Amino acid sequence: MTLVGGIHGGYVHRRRVRVLAARLAALVPPGSELLDVGCGDGLLSWRLAAARPDLRVSGIDVKVRDGTPIPVSAFDGRSIPRPDRSSDVVLFVDVLHHTHDPEVLLREACRVARRAIVIKDHLLTGALAGPTLRLMDWIGNARHGVDLPYNYWPPARWKAAFEALGLSLEAWSTDLGLYPWPADWVFGRSLHFVARLVPRG
């Protein structure tokens, strides 16, 4: 592991998990059964469940790691192995930009979710957004063997996809405070968002 990877895996990752768990806790409806798609080490959903004891969490990932603190099963990265309307909430945290076509998994989430889809992902917006996001992605994921297609969308592209899939945007925020100052000025800015979406009808 490189020095940069070690620092990220320690301090940066722990802070990110803590801040994101608090942000997501405010977006998940009460008493939900939540499926974390692409959950990685499962730590984020575990922290989310600790903050919200009313939730029941499980995860799926293309690379199931040993010793995860939540139940995790394998999937192929395209088809969510759950019946229609079988989970209250489908959660994606920094997963969709790792796919070659995010709408494939978003469509699957529409099929599986009963109450809401909650997303944290990146935004291709502002000066040097592309190179900055690529650097963050490489530092955080290359050592885990995660696919890195660097498929970042601007805000308008995300919202067009939500509209095309019949999803209503109930909450949207880009002010996440994931990193301490001054790192947040470089790696935060408006490069991240969280959103809650609900199926229409």
Secondary structure as GFF3:
##gff-version 3
##sequence-region A 1 201
A	DSSP	alpha_helix	3	7	.	.	.	ID=ss1
A	DSSP	pi_helix	8	12	.	.	.	ID=ss2
A	DSSP	alpha_helix	13	25	.	.	.	ID=ss3
A	DSSP	beta_strand	33	37	.	.	.	ID=ss4
A	DSSP	alpha_helix	43	51	.	.	.	ID=ss5
A	DSSP	beta_strand	56	61	.	.	.	ID=ss6
A	DSSP	beta_strand	72	74	.	.	.	ID=ss7
A	DSSP	beta_strand	87	93	.	.	.	ID=ss8
A	DSSP	three_ten_helix	96	98	.	.	.	ID=ss9
A	DSSP	alpha_helix	102	112	.	.	.	ID=ss10
A	DSSP	beta_strand	113	122	.	.	.	ID=ss11
A	DSSP	alpha_helix	129	141	.	.	.	ID=ss12
A	DSSP	three_ten_helix	142	144	.	.	.	ID=ss13
A	DSSP	alpha_helix	155	164	.	.	.	ID=ss14
A	DSSP	beta_strand	167	173	.	.	.	ID=ss15
A	DSSP	alpha_helix	183	187	.	.	.	ID=ss16
A	DSSP	beta_strand	192	199	.	.	.	ID=ss17
###
